[in-house]
Amino acid sequence: MSCGASQWTAVSTAQRWKGLLSWSAEREASMTWAWRVCRAVERVE
């Protein structure tokens, strides 16, 4: 699994779900969430 691809997918999805947030705050939150998930997956694998 590619962390970079996962982060971009999470950003795209979060932008659709969280339309009320500003784009910059939304992106920051999405990237942080995606990074944590990706790191967790790496540990499991």
Backbone as CSV, one residue per row, in Angstrom:
resi,resn,N_x,N_y,N_z,CA_x,CA_y,CA_z,C_x,C_y,C_z
1,MET,0.842,-1.203,0.000,0.000,0.000,0.000,0.874,1.249,0.000
2,SER,0.519,2.194,-0.840,1.294,3.432,-0.931,0.707,4.503,-0.025
3,CYS,1.502,5.019,0.901,1.015,6.061,1.803,0.580,7.297,1.025
4,GLY,1.347,7.649,0.009,1.008,8.837,-0.776,-0.364,8.704,-1.426
5,ALA,-0.617,7.561,-2.067,-1.909,7.352,-2.733,-3.040,7.351,-1.714
6,SER,-2.809,6.731,-0.571,-3.838,6.670,0.465,-4.194,8.064,0.967
7,GLN,-3.186,8.901,1.143,-3.429,10.258,1.635,-4.253,11.048,0.642
8,TRP,-3.928,10.955,-0.637,-4.678,11.720,-1.638,-6.114,11.236,-1.715
9,THR,-6.338,9.933,-1.576,-7.701,9.394,-1.588,-8.480,9.905,-0.387
10,ALA,-7.845,9.929,0.775,-8.502,10.406,1.997,-8.852,11.883,1.868
11,VAL,-7.947,12.660,1.288,-8.199,14.091,1.106,-9.412,14.290,0.200
12,SER,-9.455,13.551,-0.900,-10.564,13.684,-1.840,-11.892,13.329,-1.183
13,THR,-11.899,12.248,-0.424,-13.115,11.806,0.252,-13.558,12.800,1.315
14,ALA,-12.614,13.269,2.110,-12.947,14.206,3.189,-13.485,15.523,2.629
15,GLN,-12.967,15.951,1.484,-13.446,17.207,0.902,-14.915,17.079,0.519
16,ARG,-15.343,15.906,0.121,-16.752,15.710,-0.233,-17.624,15.692,1.014
17,TRP,-17.130,15.070,2.075,-17.920,14.913,3.299,-17.992,16.174,4.143
18,LYS,-16.914,16.949,4.145,-16.801,18.063,5.089,-16.854,19.414,4.389
19,GLY,-17.902,19.632,3.622,-18.018,20.853,2.835,-18.071,22.118,3.679
20,LEU,-18.430,22.008,4.962,-18.553,23.197,5.804,-17.207,23.699,6.323
21,LEU,-16.184,22.860,6.233,-14.857,23.277,6.711,-14.105,24.018,5.613
22,SER,-13.191,24.843,6.013,-12.340,25.498,5.019,-11.431,24.446,4.395
23,TRP,-11.010,24.681,3.140,-10.231,23.676,2.431,-8.909,23.394,3.139
24,SER,-8.229,24.419,3.624,-6.917,24.227,4.248,-7.020,23.402,5.534
25,ALA,-7.997,23.715,6.373,-8.169,22.971,7.624,-8.582,21.535,7.323
26,GLU,-9.428,21.385,6.326,-9.908,20.072,5.911,-8.752,19.215,5.407
27,ARG,-7.911,19.811,4.582,-6.779,19.074,4.028,-5.837,18.647,5.147
28,GLU,-5.569,19.541,6.066,-4.648,19.236,7.164,-5.168,18.064,7.983
29,ALA,-6.449,18.100,8.320,-7.056,17.030,9.113,-7.031,15.713,8.338
30,SER,-7.320,15.784,7.050,-7.359,14.582,6.230,-5.977,13.941,6.111
31,MET,-4.977,14.783,5.890,-3.628,14.256,5.739,-3.147,13.623,7.039
32,THR,-3.486,14.238,8.169,-3.087,13.691,9.467,-3.766,12.352,9.694
33,TRP,-5.051,12.270,9.400,-5.810,11.025,9.573,-5.251,9.934,8.669
34,ALA,-5.024,10.279,7.406,-4.519,9.304,6.445,-3.136,8.810,6.848
35,TRP,-2.301,9.712,7.334,-0.952,9.327,7.738,-1.016,8.336,8.893
36,ARG,-1.872,8.595,9.872,-1.995,7.705,11.027,-2.503,6.335,10.606
37,VAL,-3.498,6.315,9.730,-4.043,5.044,9.257,-2.981,4.270,8.485
38,CYS,-2.268,4.985,7.627,-1.245,4.328,6.812,-0.150,3.745,7.689
39,ARG,0.273,4.461,8.685,1.296,3.963,9.604,0.799,2.732,10.345
40,ALA,-0.471,2.744,10.732,-1.050,1.600,11.444,-1.068,0.370,10.535
41,VAL,-1.419,0.578,9.278,-1.459,-0.526,8.309,-0.063,-1.088,8.099
42,GLU,0.925,-0.220,8.016,2.302,-0.673,7.832,2.736,-1.559,9.001
43,ARG,2.357,-1.190,10.218,2.730,-1.988,11.387,2.057,-3.348,11.353
44,VAL,0.802,-3.383,10.913,0.069,-4.643,10.846,0.693,-5.561,9.800
45,GLU,1.015,-4.981,8.638,1.617,-5.770,7.574,3.060,-6.111,7.930
